[in-house]
Amino acid sequence: MSAPAGRWADLGPRMGVGAIVAVIGLLGVWLGGIVFIVLTVAISAVMVWELVRMLDRAAPAIALAGGAGAALAIAEILPPGYALPLLIAPSFVGFGQLNRHRATFAIFTAAILLAGFGLFTLRDRFGFEWMLWLAAVVIVTDVAGYFAGRFIGGPKFWPRVSPKKTWAGTIAGWVGAAVVGGIFIGITGANGQLVGVSIALSMASQFGDIAESAVKRRMGVKDSSSLLPGHGGLFDRFDGMLGASVFLLMVQQIVNFPPGLP
């Protein structure tokens, strides 16, 4: 009985904290405007702070996070062409402040800020329902992967980096994302390509999760911080959203997003 109990030991805190985070996030998405700007800036800044603390404890984590948050806040009220340099600039600042792992800091910080900017852009251009779709794909991917991985088990996806992730959980995430895509076709009138986009978005969110796991493994830490019981830090909670948001920001013009709608 001890093995099954241990397998589900984190379920209670994980679901409770996850529900609170989801409610706060959906409320911010629904309200939009300045509330959503503040939310994305705060989350992004905390993620940069967690990243710096993982990579180099001697670096000024609060200052770098504050600078990154300020850059994102200004970028979100500027035209995109003017915003882009601001989103990349904090990565360059970190080169002069970190003593090691500078490239990792630069890549992830740029991705975090681009993801925050992408979320605000998606909300501003396409409205609440498409933000809800994005969040649903990421959440269902995570939840389906969690339960399928523990119920089914089987071969590991990448045991050296993420020992708990299985192929069963990975594929279950894709299936769950496809179901979300199908539901939103009925809600929005988008065409069948939305199912493919949803699956690709699920894959991108899983790569975001894997990339963050690789950094933690390399740094020898279990969680990015201890801010969220059962989840670790905000970076641990939003790594999937990071990958999905950056992916959608890059491909939304290629697929004429939302597919099938004017």
DOBA-163607 format. One record per residue (C-alpha): x, y, z; residue number from 1. Coordinates in steps of 0.25 Angstrom, whole numbers, plus 5000, padded with zeros to 4 digits. Layout:
N
SETI   px   py   pz resi
SETI    X    Y    Z  NUM
...
This chain:
262
SETI   px   py   pz resi
SETI 5000 5000 5000    1
SETI 5012 5009 5002    2
SETI 5015 5010 4988    3
SETI 5002 5014 4983    4
SETI 5000 5024 4994    5
SETI 5014 5030 4991    6
SETI 5010 5031 4976    7
SETI 4998 5040 4979    8
SETI 5004 5048 4991    9
SETI 5005 5061 4984   10
SETI 4991 5060 4978   11
SETI 4984 5068 4989   12
SETI 4994 5080 4990   13
SETI 4995 5080 4974   14
SETI 4980 5081 4972   15
SETI 4978 5091 4982   16
SETI 4989 5101 4978   17
SETI 4986 5098 4964   18
SETI 4971 5102 4965   19
SETI 4975 5115 4972   20
SETI 4985 5118 4961   21
SETI 4975 5115 4951   22
SETI 4964 5124 4957   23
SETI 4974 5136 4958   24
SETI 4979 5134 4944   25
SETI 4965 5133 4938   26
SETI 4960 5145 4946   27
SETI 4971 5153 4940   28
SETI 4969 5148 4926   29
SETI 4954 5151 4927   30
SETI 4956 5165 4932   31
SETI 4968 5168 4922   32
SETI 4974 5182 4921   33
SETI 4982 5187 4932   34
SETI 4979 5175 4941   35
SETI 4984 5165 4931   36
SETI 4997 5174 4929   37
SETI 5000 5174 4944   38
SETI 4997 5159 4944   39
SETI 5006 5155 4933   40
SETI 5017 5165 4937   41
SETI 5017 5160 4952   42
SETI 5018 5145 4947   43
SETI 5029 5148 4937   44
SETI 5037 5155 4947   45
SETI 5036 5144 4958   46
SETI 5040 5134 4947   47
SETI 5052 5142 4944   48
SETI 5055 5143 4959   49
SETI 5054 5128 4960   50
SETI 5063 5126 4948   51
SETI 5074 5135 4953   52
SETI 5074 5128 4967   53
SETI 5075 5114 4960   54
SETI 5086 5118 4951   55
SETI 5095 5128 4960   56
SETI 5092 5131 4974   57
SETI 5102 5142 4974   58
SETI 5095 5150 4963   59
SETI 5085 5161 4967   60
SETI 5072 5153 4965   61
SETI 5063 5164 4969   62
SETI 5069 5175 4961   63
SETI 5069 5166 4948   64
SETI 5055 5161 4951   65
SETI 5050 5176 4953   66
SETI 5057 5180 4941   67
SETI 5051 5169 4932   68
SETI 5037 5172 4938   69
SETI 5039 5187 4935   70
SETI 5043 5184 4921   71
SETI 5031 5175 4919   72
SETI 5021 5186 4925   73
SETI 5026 5196 4915   74
SETI 5026 5187 4904   75
SETI 5012 5183 4906   76
SETI 5007 5198 4904   77
SETI 5016 5200 4891   78
SETI 5014 5196 4877   79
SETI 5020 5183 4874   80
SETI 5032 5188 4866   81
SETI 5037 5197 4878   82
SETI 5034 5186 4888   83
SETI 5043 5175 4882   84
SETI 5056 5182 4886   85
SETI 5051 5184 4900   86
SETI 5047 5169 4901   87
SETI 5062 5165 4897   88
SETI 5069 5175 4905   89
SETI 5068 5169 4919   90
SETI 5076 5156 4913   91
SETI 5088 5165 4910   92
SETI 5087 5172 4923   93
SETI 5088 5158 4930   94
SETI 5101 5155 4922   95
SETI 5108 5166 4930   96
SETI 5102 5161 4944   97
SETI 5103 5146 4944   98
SETI 5116 5139 4946   99
SETI 5112 5126 4940  100
SETI 5101 5120 4931  101
SETI 5099 5133 4923  102
SETI 5094 5127 4911  103
SETI 5083 5119 4918  104
SETI 5079 5132 4925  105
SETI 5078 5139 4912  106
SETI 5070 5129 4905  107
SETI 5060 5126 4916  108
SETI 5059 5141 4920  109
SETI 5056 5145 4905  110
SETI 5046 5133 4904  111
SETI 5039 5137 4917  112
SETI 5037 5152 4913  113
SETI 5033 5148 4899  114
SETI 5023 5138 4905  115
SETI 5017 5149 4914  116
SETI 5016 5159 4902  117
SETI 5010 5148 4894  118
SETI 4999 5145 4904  119
SETI 4995 5160 4905  120
SETI 4995 5161 4890  121
SETI 4986 5148 4889  122
SETI 4976 5154 4899  123
SETI 4976 5168 4892  124
SETI 4974 5163 4878  125
SETI 4966 5151 4880  126
SETI 4958 5152 4893  127
SETI 4955 5144 4905  128
SETI 4950 5131 4898  129
SETI 4964 5129 4891  130
SETI 4971 5131 4903  131
SETI 4962 5121 4910  132
SETI 4965 5111 4899  133
SETI 4980 5113 4901  134
SETI 4979 5111 4916  135
SETI 4970 5099 4914  136
SETI 4980 5092 4904  137
SETI 4992 5094 4914  138
SETI 4984 5090 4926  139
SETI 4978 5078 4920  140
SETI 4992 5074 4914  141
SETI 4997 5075 4928  142
SETI 4986 5068 4935  143
SETI 4984 5057 4925  144
SETI 4999 5054 4925  145
SETI 4999 5054 4941  146
SETI 4988 5043 4942  147
SETI 4991 5035 4930  148
SETI 5006 5034 4934  149
SETI 5002 5029 4948  150
SETI 4991 5020 4944  151
SETI 4997 5014 4931  152
SETI 5012 5016 4934  153
SETI 5021 5009 4924  154
SETI 5033 5014 4916  155
SETI 5039 5027 4921  156
SETI 5040 5039 4911  157
SETI 5054 5044 4916  158
SETI 5057 5038 4929  159
SETI 5071 5045 4931  160
SETI 5064 5059 4930  161
SETI 5050 5056 4935  162
SETI 5049 5043 4942  163
SETI 5034 5043 4944  164
SETI 5029 5046 4930  165
SETI 5025 5034 4922  166
SETI 5021 5033 4907  167
SETI 5007 5029 4912  168
SETI 5005 5042 4919  169
SETI 5011 5050 4907  170
SETI 5002 5044 4897  171
SETI 4990 5046 4907  172
SETI 4993 5060 4907  173
SETI 4992 5061 4891  174
SETI 4979 5053 4892  175
SETI 4974 5063 4902  176
SETI 4978 5075 4894  177
SETI 4971 5069 4882  178
SETI 4958 5068 4890  179
SETI 4959 5083 4894  180
SETI 4961 5087 4880  181
SETI 4949 5079 4876  182
SETI 4941 5086 4887  183
SETI 4945 5100 4883  184
SETI 4942 5097 4868  185
SETI 4928 5095 4873  186
SETI 4928 5108 4881  187
SETI 4935 5117 4871  188
SETI 4932 5112 4858  189
SETI 4947 5110 4854  190
SETI 4951 5099 4844  191
SETI 4957 5085 4847  192
SETI 4971 5091 4846  193
SETI 4969 5095 4861  194
SETI 4970 5081 4865  195
SETI 4984 5080 4859  196
SETI 4988 5094 4865  197
SETI 4983 5089 4878  198
SETI 4992 5077 4878  199
SETI 5004 5085 4873  200
SETI 5002 5094 4884  201
SETI 5001 5083 4894  202
SETI 5015 5078 4889  203
SETI 5020 5092 4890  204
SETI 5015 5092 4905  205
SETI 5022 5079 4908  206
SETI 5035 5084 4902  207
SETI 5034 5096 4911  208
SETI 5033 5087 4923  209
SETI 5044 5078 4918  210
SETI 5053 5090 4916  211
SETI 5051 5095 4930  212
SETI 5053 5081 4935  213
SETI 5066 5080 4928  214
SETI 5071 5093 4934  215
SETI 5067 5088 4948  216
SETI 5074 5075 4946  217
SETI 5086 5082 4942  218
SETI 5086 5092 4954  219
SETI 5083 5080 4963  220
SETI 5070 5086 4969  221
SETI 5056 5079 4970  222
SETI 5048 5092 4968  223
SETI 5050 5106 4963  224
SETI 5046 5111 4977  225
SETI 5036 5108 4988  226
SETI 5026 5118 4986  227
SETI 5014 5108 4982  228
SETI 5012 5096 4991  229
SETI 5012 5083 4982  230
SETI 5016 5091 4970  231
SETI 5030 5097 4974  232
SETI 5031 5111 4968  233
SETI 5023 5119 4957  234
SETI 5034 5114 4947  235
SETI 5030 5100 4950  236
SETI 5015 5104 4948  237
SETI 5016 5112 4936  238
SETI 5027 5105 4928  239
SETI 5016 5099 4919  240
SETI 5010 5112 4917  241
SETI 5023 5118 4913  242
SETI 5026 5108 4902  243
SETI 5011 5109 4897  244
SETI 5011 5124 4897  245
SETI 5024 5126 4890  246
SETI 5020 5115 4880  247
SETI 5007 5122 4877  248
SETI 5013 5135 4876  249
SETI 5022 5130 4865  250
SETI 5012 5122 4857  251
SETI 4999 5130 4858  252
SETI 5001 5136 4844  253
SETI 5006 5123 4837  254
SETI 4993 5116 4841  255
SETI 4984 5129 4839  256
SETI 4980 5128 4854  257
SETI 4969 5126 4857  258
SETI 4968 5115 4846  259
SETI 4955 5117 4837  260
SETI 4951 5130 4843  261
SETI 4952 5144 4837  262
